[in-house]
Amino acid sequence: MKKLTLTLGIFLSAIFFINAQDISSQSTKVLNHITTVCSLTPSQIGLVKPFTDAMVKARAEAQQKYAGNPGALKDANKSISDGFRSKLQTVLSSDQMKKFTADALKRESMKKAAPAPSATSTLPQGNK
């Protein structure tokens, strides 16, 4: 019984560690993107990092919580994004916020313009 408990504990610890690394790498990616788009200063990077960490963590939690409910997940992600933007407004200048908003709109329009993959688009086409 002790071996089973120990094995389960090690397994759960490994899963938690992997998930924490994934969240950290996603947060770093988001922070790097915002730094590039908005030309953040080093002091702004330090202020924005906790916001990106919290946003990525909240999105991961929402994804788990609403895994079977796409509508609720979309609403939760919108709420998380709105909160993130309001926090950014406290740190970024108006010009930086304009750059951030323009980039977000550009990324959203690119996402909407991309055709959704269909079930048949991934199948190899044979000779006709």
N, C-alpha and C positions, 0 to 999 in steps of 0.2 A: 504494500500500500504506500509506503514511503517513497519507493522508486517511482510509482505512478504519479504521486503528488509532485515530486521533484521534477520529473520529466515534463509534466503539464506546466509547472511554473517556469521552467526554462523556455518552453515553447511559447508561452504567452509573453514572456519578457522579450524574446526575439521578435515577435510580431510587433509589439509596442515600439521597440527600438527601430525597426525597419520603417514603420509608419511615421515616427518622429523624424527620421532622416528624410523621408519623402516630403513631408510638410516643410522642413527646413530648406530643402533644395527648391521647392516651388516658391517659397517666400523669397528666397534669394533671387530667383529668376524674375519675379514680379518687381522686386526692388531695383534690380539692374535695369529693367525696361523703363521704369519710371525715372530713374536717374538719367538715362540716356535721352528720353523724350523731353523731360522737363529741365534738364541741366541742373540737377540738384547740387547744392553746396555740401561739403562734408558735414556741416552741422545739421542741415536738413535731412541728410541720409540717416543720421542718428535719431532724428525725431520721427521719420516716416517708417523706419524698420519695425517698431512695435505694431504699427497699424497694419503693415503687410503680413506680419506673423499672425496677428489676430484674425485677419480676413481669410487667410489661407486655412487656418485651423477651423474657423467657423464654416467655411465652405465644405471642408472634408467631413465635419460633423453633420452638416445638413445633407450631404450626399448619402451618408449612412442612414440617417434618420428617415429620409424621404425616398429611399431607394425604389420603392414600388409606386411612387406617386409623383410623376413628372411635373404636374401642375403645382403641387406644393413645393417641390424642389425649385422650380423657376421663381416662385414668389419669395422663397427664403433667400435665394441667391440675389434677387433684386434688392431685397431689404438689406442684405449684407453689403452689396455694392453701394447703395445709397449712404449707408453709415460710413463706409470707407471714404467716399467722396467728401462727405461733410467733415470728416477728420482731416483729410488732405487740405481742405480750404483753410484750416487754422494754421497750416505750415507754409503752404505755397503762396507765392505772389500771384497777383491777378494774371500776369502774362504766363506764368507757369501753369496756372489752372486752365487757361485757355488752351495751351498746348496739350495738356492732359485730356481735356474734353474733346478736342479735335481728334486726337489719337484714338480715344475710346469710340467715337462715332465712326471713324474710318475702319477700325477693327470690327465693329458691329455690322457695318454695311458689307464688309468683305465676307463675314460669316453668313449673312443672309443671302448674298449673291452666289455663294458656293452651292452647287447642286447637291442635293442629298443623294447619297449612294443608294442605288436600287439593288434589289436582290439579283437581278440579271446582269447588272453592269460589271460584276466581279467574276462572272462565269466566262471561261475561255470560249471564244467564238470558233466554231469549226468551219471547215470548207463547205460552201454551199453550192 
